[in-house]
Structures are given as structure tokens and as C-alpha cells.
């Protein structure tokens, strides 16, 4: 590695940390201002002494945002490298260092290479954050402002959850501590939505040892009544109740928790999401596929946004740097907004794959063309 590379990399790393600190700090500061009352509401330490109350409040805020930083970093991972590259090139242009390099015959591509390689390294950090750190701390990330822990203990009703076999599941309550459903009604239907049978039970407890393969686990139902609603069945015949039976379904406690804590799925690893897609009903499969595809696309778009900005930041004319920075902001902003819109359309107006791939298809070739027009 040449001295020039070490110098550019050092400056880029310093500016990256600076941009990261500024953006994360601003986000946390604004979030604290908006939600400060939630940290103080109902806190046990708030009625203690002044110093104890201040220390307790500060400790809770630090604990909350220490883990929240993992999410903020993932959200801003595309903007930070571009800002760091901009700060680096502005400094080199201002001190005439870029002019000296050009005068010595160094290509602008050669100047940009260390920046791109560093950005690729930070992309690996984003992958580590998304695939390892966030899933490992998912309970901490599910905490809300002012919560000591992400506790999910309240009973929740279940209304018409569709299954992969077109059946509907209803229950008056679900207790996540005991993994128990109460007053269950399952409506079995054809693909056209015509009811064919009903299964009624007073209670169902999750049995993780039932079944085999991807359908591992089932609900142990008690006091079960099965009603056949096909036309050929005698309507006057009363069904015989069954004391116990196992009902196999992809709807397990993990999925129920994710349904009630909807944000949790954003913190899962890609491997966990893939496993959920295999056993998920059609109603939720598209949303899971959208998360998986957009997560991969976002990594590519982080690099594409940097490559779009580099031709504006590397210029032979120092006097044109201010104009180029404005143009860089316009192009990068258009890229960011278009990507956001496409991701929102994924799974609704567009298929999950098409919505995630559209920004790469639109801006990837544009980045290559703009790099090719760079005057070296």
C-alpha cells in the first residue's frame, strides 16, 4: 500500500467516524426531545433524590440508545460513506493536494479506489450488524421508550389469521408465557374461500415435539369438536367431541409473537426470514419476501449512491466544487427518493423482487456511465 493510499484511507476513516457521530447524534438528540416524557413517565426512580433520579434517567437513556444505535447505523449506512467521501475530497481540494496528485500524473480513478474499498469494508459491517448483532439483541431492540425490558405478556385475541391451506384461525386470547390459545375456532376452506369444515376447541397448548421436518410442532387441543359443512353430510347429525387432538399448522408461537410485535421481523437475520417464508401463509409471505429482497438491494444501493457521487466530488477545477456538491446532492437525493418509493411499492404495486431490483437497474448503469465520463 502506497503512502497516498494510507493518507486517503486515514482521512476517509476520520471523516466517516465524524459523519457517523454527527448523524447518529442528531437522530438521538431529536428522538430524546420528542420522547423525553416517555422516559420519565412511571419511572420508579423519579421520586427519589435529585442525583439518584438524574443518574437513573441518564442510565436508562444510555441503555436504550446503546442498542438503538445498531438500527440507526443500518438506516444511515448509505448516506455516511457519501458524506465521508465528500469531506475527504473537499479537504484535499482545499489544500491543493488533489491538484498536486493530478500534476504528478495520478489518475482520479486511482484517488477514488481507496475510498471505494473502504466503503466496501463498511458494507461488510452493515451485513454484520444486520445478520448478527441485531438478531442477537432483538429483545433489547423491541423496547419502547421508557421500557426497562421488551416484555410481551399481555393476552391478545387472534382474528381471522389466514393459513397456507386457506383456513382461518380465530381465538379469544393467546398467552405467550404458557403458549396457550383459548376458545379456538378454525374454519377450513377451499382455495375459492368456501367453508368445508370447522374445528372448535376450548384450549390449545403448543407442543414443540409434535410432527417432523419443517412442520415440527403442533397445537395440543382439548375438548375438540369437528364439524363437517359439506353438502353431503347430514345436518342433523351431531359431531362427537374429542378429548384431545394435535393440530399441525405453520402458525407457531414465534410467528404469533412477530405478528403482535410487527417490528421484530425487521431485526431478524436473512436466514431466519427465509425459514419463516417456507412456513408462512400467503398473506404474510409477500411482506417477508419484500424485507429479504430490499435488504439485499439496500447493500448494493449503498455502493451505487457512492459511485454516483464520486464523479461530482473528484474534479480538476477547484472553483467548480461548490456547484458539483449541489449537483451531487440533487442526484443523490433523487436516487434516495426513488429507492424509497420503489421499496414502498414492493409487495403492493410491484412484486417484492421487482420493487427491490428496480433502483439497482435504474441507477446502477447510470453510476457506471458517470464514472466513465470522469476526466482523469
BATOR-122461 format. One line per 8 residues: their letters; for each residue z, y, x of N, C-alpha, C. Coordinates in steps of 0.2 Angstrom, whole numbers, plus 2048, in hexadecimal, padded with zeros to 3 digits. Atoms other than C-alpha are relative to their C-alpha. Layout:
<atoms>
a	Z:Y:X:Z:Y:X:Z:Y:X ~ ...
</atoms>
This chain:
<atoms>
xxxxxxxx	800:7FA:804:800:800:800:800:806:804 ~ 800:7FA:7FC:7FB:811:807:805:805:7FE ~ 7FB:7FB:802:806:820:808:7FE:804:7FA ~ 802:7FD:806:7FC:828:7FB:802:7FD:7FA ~ 7FE:804:806:7FF:81A:7EF:807:801:7FF ~ 7F8:7FF:801:812:81B:7F2:802:806:7FE ~ 7FE:7FA:802:812:82D:7F0:7FE:801:7F8 ~ 801:800:807:809:82C:7DF:804:7FC:7FC
xxxxxxxx	7FC:804:804:813:81E:7D9:807:803:7FF ~ 7FA:7FD:801:823:826:7DD:800:806:7FC ~ 800:7FB:805:81E:836:7D4:7FF:7FE:7F9 ~ 801:803:807:818:82C:7C5:807:7FD:7FE ~ 7FA:803:803:829:822:7C4:805:806:7FF ~ 7FB:7FB:802:833:832:7C5:7FE:804:7FA ~ 802:7FD:806:829:83A:7B8:800:7FC:7FA ~ 800:804:806:829:82B:7AD:808:800:7FE
xxxxxxxx	7F9:800:802:83C:82A:7AE:802:807:7FC ~ 7FF:7FA:803:83C:83D:7AA:7FE:800:7F9 ~ 803:800:807:831:83B:79B:804:7FB:7FB ~ 7FC:805:804:83B:82C:795:806:803:7FE ~ 7FA:7FD:802:84B:835:796:800:806:7FB ~ 800:7FA:805:845:845:78D:7FE:7FD:7F9 ~ 802:803:806:83C:83B:77F:806:7FC:7FC ~ 7FB:804:803:84A:82F:77C:806:804:7FF
xxxxxxxx	7FB:7FB:801:857:83D:77E:7FF:804:7FA ~ 802:7FC:806:84E:848:771:801:7FC:7FA ~ 800:804:806:84D:839:765:807:7FF:7FE ~ 7F9:801:801:85F:835:767:804:806:7FD ~ 7FD:7FA:802:865:847:765:7FE:801:7F9 ~ 802:7FE:807:85B:84A:755:803:7FB:7FB ~ 7FD:805:804:861:839:74E:807:801:7FF ~ 7F9:7FF:800:873:83D:752:801:806:7FB
xxxxxxxx	7FF:7FB:805:871:84E:749:7FF:7FF:7F9 ~ 801:802:807:86A:847:739:805:7FB:7FE ~ 7FC:805:803:876:838:738:807:800:803 ~ 7F9:7FF:7FD:886:83F:740:805:7FE:7FB ~ 7FB:801:805:88F:83E:730:801:7F8:7FF ~ 7FF:807:801:88C:82B:72F:804:7FD:805 ~ 7FB:803:7FB:895:828:73F:807:802:7FF ~ 7F9:7FE:801:8A4:831:739:803:7FE:7F9
xxxxxxxx	7FE:802:807:8A4:82B:727:804:7F9:800 ~ 7FC:806:801:8B2:81E:724:802:7FD:807 ~ 7FD:803:7FA:8B6:81C:737:807:800:800 ~ 7F9:801:800:8C7:815:73A:804:805:805 ~ 7FD:7FC:7FB:8CA:820:749:800:807:7FF ~ 801:7F9:801:8C6:830:741:806:804:7FE ~ 7F9:7FD:802:8D8:833:73B:805:800:805 ~ 7FB:800:7FA:8E0:830:74C:7FF:807:804
xxxxxxxx	7FF:7FA:7FD:8E3:83D:759:7F9:803:802 ~ 806:7FD:7FF:8D5:849:75E:7FC:7FD:806 ~ 803:803:7FA:8D2:841:76F:7FE:7F9:7FE ~ 802:807:802:8D2:82F:768:7FA:800:7FB ~ 805:800:804:8C7:834:75A:7F9:802:803 ~ 806:7FE:7FC:8BA:83D:766:7FE:7FA:804 ~ 802:805:7FB:8BB:82E:772:7FD:7FA:7FB ~ 803:806:805:8B8:821:763:7F9:802:7FE
xxxxxxxx	806:7FE:803:8AA:82B:75C:7FA:800:805 ~ 805:800:7FA:8A1:82D:76D:7FF:7F9:802 ~ 801:807:7FE:8A4:81B:771:7FB:7FC:7FB ~ 804:803:805:89C:816:760:7F9:802:801 ~ 807:7FE:7FF:88D:821:763:7FC:7FD:806 ~ 803:803:7FA:88A:81B:774:7FE:7F9:7FF ~ 802:807:801:88B:809:76F:7FA:7FF:7FB ~ 806:801:805:87F:80C:760:7F9:801:804
xxxxxxxx	806:7FE:7FD:872:815:76B:7FE:7FC:806 ~ 802:804:7FA:873:80A:77A:7FB:7FA:7FE ~ 804:805:802:86B:7FC:770:7FA:803:7FD ~ 806:7FD:803:860:808:766:7FB:802:805 ~ 805:7FE:7FB:858:80E:776:7FA:7FA:801 ~ 805:805:7FF:84F:7FD:777:7FA:801:7FB ~ 805:7FF:806:846:801:766:7FC:807:802 ~ 803:7FA:7FE:843:813:76C:7FB:800:805
xxxxxxxx	804:801:7FA:83B:80E:77C:7F9:7FC:7FE ~ 806:803:802:82F:802:773:7FC:804:7FC ~ 804:7FB:804:82A:810:767:7FC:805:804 ~ 803:7FB:7FC:826:81C:774:7FC:7FE:806 ~ 803:803:7FA:81F:810:781:7F9:802:801 ~ 807:7FE:7FF:80D:817:77E:7FF:807:803 ~ 800:7F9:7FF:811:829:780:803:802:807 ~ 7FD:7FF:7F9:81C:828:790:7FC:800:806
xxxxxxxx	805:801:7FB:80F:822:79C:7FB:806:801 ~ 805:7FA:800:803:830:797:803:806:802 ~ 7FD:7FA:7FE:810:83D:799:802:800:807 ~ 7FE:800:7F9:816:837:7AA:7F9:801:804 ~ 807:7FF:7FC:803:836:7B0:7FF:808:800 ~ 802:7F9:801:801:848:7A9:804:804:805 ~ 7FC:7FD:7FB:810:84E:7B3:7FF:7FF:807 ~ 802:802:7FA:80B:845:7C2:7FA:804:803
xxxxxxxx	806:7FD:7FE:7F9:84C:7C2:801:808:800 ~ 7FF:7F9:800:7FF:85E:7BE:803:802:806 ~ 7FC:7FE:7F9:80B:85E:7CD:7FB:800:806 ~ 804:800:7FA:7FE:858:7D9:7FA:805:800 ~ 805:7FB:801:7F1:864:7D2:803:807:802 ~ 7FC:7F9:7FF:7FE:873:7D3:801:801:808 ~ 7FF:7FF:7F9:802:86F:7E5:7FA:7FE:805 ~ 806:801:7FC:7F0:86C:7EA:7FF:7FA:804
xxxxxxxx	801:807:7FD:7F3:85A:7EF:7FA:7FD:7FD ~ 806:803:802:7E5:854:7E4:7FA:803:803 ~ 806:7FD:7FC:7D9:860:7EC:800:7FE:807 ~ 800:803:7F9:7DE:85A:7FD:7FE:7F9:800 ~ 803:807:800:7DB:848:7F8:7F9:800:7FF ~ 807:800:801:7CA:84C:7F1:7FC:803:806 ~ 803:7FE:7FA:7C6:856:800:7FF:7FB:806 ~ 800:805:7FB:7CA:847:80B:7FB:7FA:7FE
xxxxxxxx	804:805:802:7BE:83C:801:803:7FB:7FB ~ 7FD:805:804:7CA:833:7F6:7FD:801:7F8 ~ 802:800:807:7C3:82E:7E5:805:801:7FB ~ 7FB:7FF:805:7CC:834:7D5:802:7F9:7FD ~ 7FE:807:803:7CB:821:7CF:806:7FE:805 ~ 7FB:803:7FB:7D5:81D:7DF:807:804:7FF ~ 7FA:7FC:802:7E2:82B:7DA:803:7FD:7FA ~ 7FE:802:807:7E3:824:7C8:803:7F8:801
xxxxxxxx	7FE:808:800:7E5:811:7CE:808:7FF:800 ~ 7F9:801:800:7F8:812:7D2:803:802:7FA ~ 7FD:7FE:806:7FC:81B:7C2:7FE:7FA:7FB ~ 802:806:805:7F2:80D:7B8:804:7FA:801 ~ 7FC:806:7FF:7FB:7FF:7C1:807:801:7FE ~ 7F9:7FF:802:80C:807:7BE:801:800:7F9 ~ 800:800:807:808:809:7AC:800:7F9:7FD ~ 800:808:802:804:7F6:7AB:806:7FD:801
xxxxxxxx	7FA:803:7FF:814:7F2:7B3:805:802:7FA ~ 7FC:7FE:805:81D:7FC:7A6:7FE:7FD:7F9 ~ 802:804:806:813:7F3:798:804:7FA:800 ~ 7FD:807:7FF:81B:7E3:79F:808:801:7FE ~ 7F9:7FE:802:82C:7EC:79C:801:800:7F8 ~ 800:800:807:827:7EF:78A:800:7F9:7FD ~ 800:807:802:823:7DD:788:807:7FD:801 ~ 7F9:803:7FF:834:7D8:78F:805:803:7FB
xxxxxxxx	7FC:7FD:805:83C:7E4:783:7FF:7FD:7FA ~ 802:802:807:833:7DE:774:802:7F8:7FF ~ 7FF:807:800:834:7CB:778:806:7FD:802 ~ 7F9:803:7FE:845:7C9:780:806:804:7FE ~ 7FA:7FC:801:851:7D8:77F:801:801:7F9 ~ 7FF:7FE:807:84E:7DD:76D:802:7FA:7FC ~ 7FE:806:804:84F:7CB:766:807:7FE:802 ~ 7F9:803:7FE:85F:7C7:770:805:805:7FD
xxxxxxxx	7FB:7FB:803:867:7D7:769:7FF:802:7F9 ~ 802:7FE:807:861:7D6:757:805:802:7FC ~ 7FA:7FE:805:872:7D7:74F:802:807:802 ~ 7FE:7F9:7FE:876:7E7:759:7FB:805:7FD ~ 805:7FC:803:865:7EE:754:800:801:7F9 ~ 800:800:807:868:7EB:742:806:804:7FD ~ 7FB:7FC:802:877:7F6:742:7FD:807:7FD ~ 802:7F9:802:876:806:738:805:805:803
xxxxxxxx	7FC:7FB:7FE:87D:816:73C:807:800:7FE ~ 7F9:800:802:890:815:73C:803:7F9:7FF ~ 7FE:807:800:891:802:73B:802:7FE:806 ~ 7FD:803:7FA:89C:7F9:747:7FC:7FA:802 ~ 804:806:7FF:891:7E9:745:7FB:800:7FA ~ 805:801:806:882:7E4:73B:802:7FA:7FC ~ 7FD:805:804:88B:7DA:72E:7FC:7FF:7FA ~ 804:801:806:881:7D2:720:804:7FB:7FC
xxxxxxxx	7FC:805:803:88E:7CA:715:800:801:7F8 ~ 800:7FF:807:88B:7D1:704:7FB:7FB:7FC ~ 804:805:804:884:7C5:6F6:7FA:804:7FE ~ 806:7FD:802:872:7C9:6F2:7FC:7FC:7FB ~ 805:803:804:867:7C4:6E3:7F9:7FF:803 ~ 807:801:7FD:856:7BC:6E6:7FC:800:7FA ~ 805:7FF:806:848:7C1:6DA:7F9:7FE:802 ~ 807:802:800:838:7B8:6D9:7FD:800:807
xxxxxxxx	803:800:7F9:835:7B4:6EB:7FB:7FA:800 ~ 805:805:801:824:7AB:6EC:800:7FB:806 ~ 801:805:7FB:822:79B:6F6:7F9:7FE:802 ~ 807:802:7FE:813:793:6FF:7FD:7FC:7FC ~ 803:804:805:811:787:6F1:7FF:803:7F9 ~ 801:7FC:805:80F:795:6E5:806:800:7FB ~ 7FA:800:805:821:792:6DD:804:807:801 ~ 7FC:7FA:7FF:82D:7A0:6DA:808:7FE:800
xxxxxxxx	7F9:801:7FF:840:7A0:6DF:804:806:7FE ~ 7FC:7FB:802:84D:7A9:6D6:808:7FD:801 ~ 7F9:802:7FF:860:7A9:6D9:804:806:7FE ~ 7FC:7FA:802:86E:7B4:6D2:804:803:806 ~ 7FD:7FE:7FA:876:7B5:6E3:7FF:7FB:806 ~ 800:803:7F9:875:7B0:6F6:805:802:804 ~ 7FA:7FE:7FC:884:7AF:701:7FE:7FE:807 ~ 802:801:7FA:87E:7B0:713:806:7FC:805
xxxxxxxx	7FB:803:7FC:88F:7AA:71A:800:7F9:7FF ~ 800:808:802:88F:799:711:7F9:7FE:7FF ~ 807:802:802:87C:799:70F:7FF:7FC:7FA ~ 800:803:807:87D:796:6FD:7FD:804:7FB ~ 803:7FD:806:872:79A:6EE:804:7FE:7FA ~ 7FD:802:806:879:79A:6DD:7FC:802:7FA ~ 804:800:806:871:798:6CC:7F9:801:802 ~ 807:800:7FD:860:794:6D3:7FB:7FE:7FA
xxxxxxxx	806:802:804:850:793:6C9:7FA:800:804 ~ 806:801:7FC:840:78D:6D1:7FA:7FF:7FB ~ 806:801:805:830:78F:6C7:7FA:7FE:804 ~ 806:802:7FC:822:784:6CE:7FA:801:7FC ~ 806:7FE:803:811:78A:6CB:7FA:7FD:803 ~ 806:802:7FD:7FF:786:6CE:7FD:806:804 ~ 802:7FA:7FC:7F4:791:6D9:7FE:805:7FC ~ 802:7FB:805:7EE:79A:6C9:806:804:7FD
xxxxxxxx	7FA:7FC:802:800:79F:6C6:803:7FD:7F9 ~ 7FD:803:806:803:793:6B7:806:7FB:801 ~ 7FA:803:7FF:814:78C:6B6:7FF:7F8:7FE ~ 801:807:801:815:779:6B7:807:7FC:800 ~ 7F9:803:801:828:775:6B9:805:805:802 ~ 7FA:7FC:7FF:839:77D:6BB:805:7FC:803 ~ 7FA:803:7FD:848:778:6C6:806:805:800 ~ 7FA:7FC:801:859:77E:6C1:806:7FD:804
xxxxxxxx	7FA:803:7FC:869:77C:6CC:805:806:800 ~ 7FA:7FB:800:87A:784:6CC:801:803:807 ~ 7FF:7FE:7F9:87B:784:6DF:7FC:7FD:805 ~ 804:803:7FB:871:781:6EE:803:802:807 ~ 7FD:7FE:7F9:878:780:700:7FB:7FE:805 ~ 805:802:7FB:86D:780:70F:802:7FB:805 ~ 7FF:805:7FC:86C:770:719:7FB:800:805 ~ 805:800:7FB:864:772:72A:7FE:7FA:803
xxxxxxxx	802:807:7FE:863:75F:72D:7FB:7FD:7FC ~ 805:804:804:858:75B:71F:7F9:801:802 ~ 807:7FF:7FF:846:758:721:7FE:7FF:807 ~ 803:801:7F9:83B:757:731:7FB:805:801 ~ 805:7FC:7FE:82F:761:73B:801:808:7FE ~ 7FF:7F9:801:82B:773:736:804:801:7F9 ~ 7FC:7FF:806:833:770:725:807:7FE:800 ~ 7F9:802:7FF:844:76C:72D:805:804:7FC
xxxxxxxx	7FB:7FD:804:852:770:721:7FE:801:7F9 ~ 801:800:807:854:771:70F:806:802:7FC ~ 7FA:7FE:804:85F:777:700:803:7FA:7FC ~ 7FC:806:804:86C:76A:6FA:802:803:7F9 ~ 7FE:7FD:807:86C:76E:6E7:805:7FC:7FC ~ 7FB:803:804:87A:76A:6DB:7FF:801:7F9 ~ 801:7FF:808:879:767:6C8:7F9:802:7FF ~ 807:7FE:800:866:767:6C8:7FD:7FD:7F9
xxxxxxxx	804:802:805:85B:767:6B9:7F8:801:801 ~ 807:7FF:7FF:848:764:6BB:7FC:800:7F9 ~ 803:7FF:806:83D:76A:6AC:7F8:800:801 ~ 807:801:800:82B:764:6AB:7FD:804:7FA ~ 803:7FB:805:820:772:6A2:7F9:7FE:7FF ~ 807:802:801:810:769:6A2:7FF:7FE:7F8 ~ 802:801:807:807:767:691:801:7F9:7FD ~ 7FF:807:802:808:754:691:807:7FD:7FF
xxxxxxxx	7F9:802:800:81B:753:692:802:802:7F9 ~ 7FC:7FF:806:825:751:682:805:806:800 ~ 7FC:7FA:7FF:82D:762:67F:807:7FF:7FD ~ 7FA:801:803:83B:75A:675:805:7FB:805 ~ 7FC:804:7FB:840:74F:684:804:804:805 ~ 7FC:7FC:7FB:84F:756:68D:801:7FD:807 ~ 800:802:7F9:84F:754:6A0:807:7FE:801 ~ 7FA:802:7FD:85D:74A:6A8:802:804:806
xxxxxxxx	7FD:7FC:7FA:868:754:6B4:801:7FB:806 ~ 7FF:803:7FA:869:74F:6C6:806:803:803 ~ 7FA:7FD:7FD:879:751:6CF:7FF:803:807 ~ 802:7FC:7FA:871:755:6E0:7F9:7FE:802 ~ 807:802:7FD:860:756:6E8:7FF:805:805 ~ 802:7FB:7FB:858:75E:6F7:7FA:803:7FE ~ 806:7FD:801:84B:76B:6F5:7FE:803:806 ~ 803:7FE:7F9:840:76E:704:7FB:806:7FE
xxxxxxxx	803:7F9:800:839:780:706:800:803:806 ~ 800:7FC:7FA:834:78B:714:805:806:7FF ~ 7FB:7FA:801:840:798:70C:807:7FE:803 ~ 7FA:802:7FD:84F:796:718:805:806:801 ~ 7FB:7FB:7FF:85F:7A0:71C:7FD:806:805 ~ 802:7FB:7FC:856:7A9:72A:7FB:804:7FD ~ 804:7FB:804:848:7AF:71F:803:804:7FB ~ 7FC:7FC:805:854:7B4:712:803:806:803
xxxxxxxx	7FD:7FA:7FC:85D:7BF:71F:7FB:805:802 ~ 805:7FB:7FE:84D:7C7:725:7FD:803:7FA ~ 802:7FC:806:848:7CB:713:805:805:7FE ~ 7FB:7FB:802:858:7D4:710:801:805:805 ~ 800:7FB:7FA:858:7DC:721:7F9:800:803 ~ 807:800:7FF:846:7E0:721:7FE:802:807 ~ 802:7FE:7FA:846:7E9:731:801:7FB:806 ~ 7FF:805:7FA:84C:7DA:73B:7FA:7FD:802
xxxxxxxx	806:803:7FD:83B:7D3:73C:7FC:804:805 ~ 803:7FC:7FB:835:7E1:747:803:7FF:807 ~ 7FC:801:7FA:842:7DC:754:7FF:7F8:802 ~ 801:807:7FE:83D:7C9:755:7FA:800:805 ~ 806:802:7FB:832:7C2:763:7FA:7FE:7FD ~ 807:802:803:820:7BE:760:801:7F8:7FF ~ 800:807:801:824:7AB:762:804:7FF:7F9 ~ 7FD:801:806:831:7AD:754:7FC:802:7FA
xxxxxxxx	804:7FE:805:825:7B6:749:7FB:7FB:7FE ~ 805:805:801:818:7A9:74C:803:7FA:7FC ~ 7FD:806:803:824:79B:746:802:802:7F9 ~ 7FF:7FE:807:828:7A6:736:7FA:800:7FC ~ 806:800:804:816:7A7:732:7FE:7F9:7FE ~ 802:807:802:814:794:732:803:7FE:7F9 ~ 7FC:802:806:821:792:724:801:805:7FB ~ 800:7FA:805:81F:7A3:71B:7FC:7FF:7FA
xxxxxxxx	805:800:805:818:7A4:70A:7FB:806:801 ~ 805:7FB:7FF:808:7AE:708:802:807:7FF ~ 7FE:7F9:802:811:7BD:701:802:804:806 ~ 7FE:7FD:7FA:819:7C0:712:7FD:7FF:806 ~ 804:802:7FA:80D:7B8:71E:7FC:806:803 ~ 805:7FA:7FD:801:7C8:71F:805:805:803 ~ 7FC:7FB:7FD:810:7D3:723:802:7FE:807 ~ 7FE:803:7FA:815:7C7:731:7FB:801:805
xxxxxxxx	806:800:7FC:804:7C6:738:7FE:807:802 ~ 801:7F9:7FE:802:7D9:738:805:802:805 ~ 7FB:7FE:7FB:812:7DB:742:7FE:7FC:807 ~ 802:803:7FA:80C:7CE:74F:7F9:803:803 ~ 806:7FD:7FD:7FA:7D5:751:801:807:802 ~ 7FF:7F9:7FE:7FF:7E7:751:805:801:807 ~ 7FC:800:7FA:80C:7E3:75F:7FC:7FF:806 ~ 804:801:7FA:7FF:7DC:76A:7FB:806:801
xxxxxxxx	804:7FA:7FF:7F3:7EA:766:803:806:803 ~ 7FD:7FA:7FD:800:7F7:76A:800:800:808 ~ 800:800:7F9:801:7F1:77C:7FA:802:803 ~ 806:7FE:7FE:7EF:7F3:77E:7FF:807:7FF ~ 801:7F9:801:7EF:804:776:804:804:804 ~ 7FD:7FC:7FB:7FC:80A:782:7FC:801:806 ~ 805:7FF:7FA:7F0:807:790:7FA:804:7FE ~ 806:7FC:803:7E1:80E:786:802:807:800
xxxxxxxx	7FF:7F9:800:7EA:81E:783:801:803:807 ~ 800:7FE:7F9:7EE:820:795:7FA:801:803 ~ 807:7FF:7FD:7DC:81D:79A:7FC:805:7FD ~ 803:7FA:803:7D7:82A:78D:802:806:803 ~ 7FD:7FA:7FD:7E2:837:795:7FE:801:807 ~ 801:7FF:7F9:7DE:834:7A7:7FA:804:802 ~ 805:7FB:7FE:7CD:83C:7A8:801:807:7FF ~ 7FE:7F9:801:7D4:84C:7A1:805:802:805
xxxxxxxx	7FA:7FE:7FC:7E3:84C:7AD:7FD:800:807 ~ 803:800:7F9:7D8:848:7BD:7FA:805:800 ~ 805:7FB:801:7CD:857:7BF:7FF:803:807 ~ 802:7FD:7FA:7C4:85F:7CE:802:808:800 ~ 800:7F8:801:7C7:871:7C7:807:801:7FD ~ 7F9:7FE:802:7DA:876:7C7:800:805:7FA ~ 7FF:7FB:806:7D6:885:7BB:7FE:7FD:7FA ~ 801:803:806:7D0:879:7AE:805:7FB:7FD
xxxxxxxx	7FB:805:802:7E0:86F:7AD:803:801:7FA ~ 7FD:7FE:806:7E8:879:79F:7FB:7FE:7FA ~ 805:802:805:7D8:876:794:800:7F9:7FF ~ 801:807:800:7D7:864:799:807:7FD:7FD ~ 7F9:803:803:7EA:861:794:7FF:801:7F9 ~ 801:7FF:807:7E6:869:783:7FB:7FA:7FD ~ 805:805:802:7D7:85D:781:803:7F9:800 ~ 7FD:807:7FF:7E1:84E:787:805:7FF:7FA
xxxxxxxx	7FC:801:805:7EE:852:77A:7FD:7FF:7F9 ~ 804:801:806:7E1:853:76C:7FD:7F9:800 ~ 802:806:800:7D9:843:771:805:7FA:7FF ~ 7FB:804:801:7E9:83A:773:803:800:7FA ~ 7FE:800:807:7EF:840:763:7FC:7FD:7FB ~ 804:803:804:7E0:83B:75A:800:7F8:801 ~ 7FF:808:7FF:7E2:829:762:806:7FE:7FD ~ 7FA:802:803:7F4:829:75D:800:7FF:7F8
xxxxxxxx	800:800:807:7F1:82E:74B:7FB:7FB:7FD ~ 805:806:802:7E2:822:749:803:7F9:800 ~ 7FD:806:7FF:7EC:814:750:805:7FF:7FA ~ 7FB:800:805:7FA:818:744:7FD:7FE:7F9 ~ 803:801:806:7EF:818:735:7FD:7F9:7FF ~ 803:807:800:7E6:808:739:806:7FB:800 ~ 7FA:805:801:7F7:7FF:73B:803:800:7F9 ~ 7FE:800:807:7FC:805:72A:7FC:7FD:7FB
xxxxxxxx	805:803:804:7EC:7FF:723:800:7F8:801 ~ 7FF:807:7FF:7EF:7EE:72B:804:7FC:7FB ~ 7FC:804:805:7F4:7E1:71E:7FF:802:7F9 ~ 801:7FD:807:7EF:7EC:70F:7F8:802:7FF ~ 807:7FE:801:7DE:7F5:710:7FC:7FC:805 ~ 804:804:7FB:7D9:7EA:720:804:7FA:801 ~ 7FC:806:7FE:7DE:7D9:726:804:802:805 ~ 7FC:7FF:7FA:7EC:7D8:732:7FD:801:807
xxxxxxxx	803:800:7FA:7E1:7D4:740:7FB:806:801 ~ 804:7FA:800:7D4:7E1:73C:803:807:801 ~ 7FD:7FA:7FF:7E0:7EF:73A:803:801:807 ~ 7FD:7FF:7F9:7E8:7EB:74B:7FB:801:805 ~ 805:7FF:7FB:7D8:7E9:754:7FC:806:800 ~ 805:7FA:801:7CF:7F8:74D:801:806:805 ~ 7FF:7FB:7FB:7D8:805:759:7FD:7FE:807 ~ 803:803:7FA:7D3:7FA:768:7F9:801:800
xxxxxxxx	808:800:800:7C1:7F9:763:7FE:807:800 ~ 802:7FA:800:7C0:80B:75F:801:804:807 ~ 7FE:7FC:7FA:7C9:813:76E:7FF:7FC:807 ~ 801:804:7FA:7C7:805:77B:7F9:802:804 ~ 807:7FE:7FC:7B4:808:77F:800:808:801 ~ 800:7F9:7FF:7B7:81B:77D:804:802:807 ~ 7FC:7FF:7FA:7C4:81A:78B:7FC:7FE:806 ~ 804:803:7FB:7B8:810:796:7FA:806:802
xxxxxxxx	805:7FB:7FF:7AA:81D:793:803:807:803 ~ 7FE:7FA:7FD:7B5:82C:797:802:7FF:807 ~ 7FF:801:7F9:7BB:824:7A7:7FA:800:804 ~ 806:800:7FC:7A9:821:7AC:7FD:807:801 ~ 803:7F9:7FF:7A5:834:7AA:805:804:804 ~ 7FC:7FC:7FB:7B3:839:7B6:7FD:801:806 ~ 803:7FE:7FA:7AD:843:7C4:804:7FE:806 ~ 7FC:803:7FA:7B3:83A:7D4:7FE:804:806
</atoms>
